Amino acid sequence: MRIISNRDRAVHLGPFPMERVARAAAMPDLAVVLDRFPATSQTSLGRIVNEYIGLFEQFRTEPPAPERAPYPADPQKLANELKANCYFLNASLAGSCAIPETAWIGERIAGHGHALAIVVEFGRDPARDNPAADWVRGSEYECALLRAAEIALISAAFLRRLGFDATAHTRDRSDVSHAKILAAAGLARWSEGSMVAPFIGRRFASCIVTTSEPLAPDRPLAPGFVDGGLGWWLGAGGSETWWERWRASLRPSHASRFPMEDIRRVPETTTLILEDEVPRVPKRANFFTRALNGDLGEKAQRERWRFAYKTPIAEAYVKLIRAMVPRQDGEVASAASQATLEPTANARAIKALMYYLGADMVGACEAKPYTWYSHQDDGTPIAPTHRSAVVMLVDQGFETMEGASGDDWISGAQSMRAYMRGGEVCGIVAAFIRGLGWPARSQTNADSDVLQLPLVLLAGLGELSRIGELVLNPFVGPRFKSAVVTTDLPLAWDSPIDFGLQDTCSKCMKCARECPCSAISFGDKVMFNGYEMWKPDVERCTRYRVTNPHGSACGRCMKTCPYNHEGLLAHRAVLWAAIHLPWTRRWIVRFDDAIGNGSINAVKTWWTDLEIVEGKVVKPKGTNQRGLSLEKAAKAPDAHRIAYYPASAMPPPDAKQPVTVNRKAALGVRPETPAEARARRSHLN
């Protein structure tokens, strides 16, 4: 939690005040600089993480696109965009340089004259009394290296898609000295036998990307200075401060960086769920799957293949995401560890491990039968197999969201980044649990046997919102994606939460007003397939997201929600008021509009708008640049009709041919109200 906003801080500057660090006029003596990597971890966790690093390394080098993209020939712009992308991916430090001749340790790659250097600091060690402390010990370097490798491989893939030759260099697959590149790029100094990075120290891992395309170089660090000075303590320029890091270090290792422990827990979800009336649905009923199968017409079917990754930066994630799918399940150790029989200790340990690996929030709940899909895409029945679910959220990033319209060309990359991180963390944790002798499967956007929305709700990570089929968290709003590990490991479950959202959403129409395709309801909640919710027009939403002509996918509702904010102390005060002083909620919503929250902050727009069309990178024909629609009046419920597609209208689980949607019939559906449902159930009882 910060006091000073970073809204005027360009994303490529990163979280630390590297611009305040003293720089040398000339290159330091690189003859004394040596690579000193820790020995390869032999711990259970370390072996799993190294397997994922090896999985990613197969994509370290590939042929670049045959034709150069229409990207400006500007070394400074490219360097800034690459660094901003590294920070979007949660790098600790990023810098660029011309490659010193002495940095090559293998055969020099022809044409490669510049490098992007990436530093990722070690995670915060789990508390000594947490079982995860033993799990993590000895694999700290590998866990940081995995993140650095992920960032390097995505950066290299992005460069190659632009037509620039690029290779990623990890610890085990490298043609350059990491230490010499770090020194040249001004990210670390050689001191007492190892590299030391400003603000971080020695506990970090690095990866390098070399490329044929010129990058504006950063200057090496000057020796012997106190980095950041008073500016680091004060947060000059909106950078992270020493005291913020110190305060974060005091939080329990099984708790996230957000104080979810301060949110009220309740026995039942704040929206009614008639569990015995919730139908299990096949994967074929998912509207993205329906679009893929032609149910929404030829255009939606064609665009469904590419809508989320039709930009070079979003496409860079695809191979990593797909490569992880075969590892989502696997063999279970023959005997369960006797140290893993206590549910509360297990829950604390798994949460700490997930936070160490990069989750932003974690909760646990029962994997109730209705949260499982009924059939696979091919019609094969799915039987609920695990008793519990560990649910993690990945924040899609306020800074990047701040620079976007929500439905422009970065939206797909925001989703793909979160899906990749969720697949990575859950895949490793599921494998680790299986190594402890308990069945576990990673459930991700790429391949999930469970419906994640009800699990996010049941795990106490949010409440259902007006956006509809989306859970809203008190600290990051709707700005997240989820991933799940289902398991039989004994776990203590979390309770649902109540932070007053149902009343706030009843007063706030901002997401409905700002939705570019009018898919969000202005009316009251209804009962749909056993859930009480503000039901969105999912068909209309899906059509827009997959065929958006001036952007990639859509997250406009996430962008404009009043709960999507920077997380400053002032925002925490407003959240406290919204929770504890119900009469302030209407005024808070109006104030959110008055100060322009949800507008585009051009300082944070770090990416270049590009589109992939028929395999070629081109300039898009247009870009959504929406401001707030303050003049757009809220529609009366009877003037804004929602198409409802209940379970009875779903296609058969094994349908191979298009099952065309009947929108006319869907518009004629009149769902039961929550009051009617409660009265009916009361009468039956």
Buried (B, 14 or more C-beta within 10 A) or exposed (E): BBEBEBBEBBBBBBBBBBBBBBEBEEBBEBEEBEBEBBEEBEBBBBBBBBBBBEBBBEBBBBEBBEEEBEBEEEBBBBBBBBBBBBBBBBBBBBBBBBBBEEBBBEEBBEEBBBBBBBBBBBBBBBBEEBBBBBBBBBBBBBBBBBBBBBBBBBBBBBBBBBBBBBBBBBBEBBBBBBBBBBBBBBBBBBEEEBBBBBBBEBEBBBBBBBBBBBBBBBBBBBEEBEBBBEBBEBBBBBBBBEEBBEEEEEBBBBBBBBEBEEBEEEEEBBBBBBEEBBEBBBBBBBBBBBBBBBBBBEEBBBBBEBBBBBBBBBBBBBBBBEBBBEBBBBEBEEEBBEEBEBBEBBBBBBBBBBBBBBBBBBBBBBBBEBBBBBBBBEBEEBEBBBBBBBBBBBBBBBBBBBBBBBBBBBBBBBBBBBBBBBBBBBBBBBBBBBBBBBBBBBBBBBBBBBBBBBBBBBBBBBBBBBBBBBBBBBBBBBBBBBBBBBBBBBBEBBBBBBBBBBEBBBBBBBBBBBBBBBBBBBBEBBBBBBBBBBBBBBBBBBBBBBBBEBBBBBBBBBBBBBBBBBBBEEBBEBBEBBBEEEEBBBBBBEEBBEEEBBBBBEBBBBBBBBBBEEEEBEBBEEBBBBEBBEEEEEBEEEEBBBBBBBBEBBBEBEBEEBBEBEBEEBEEBEBBBBEEBBEEEEEEE
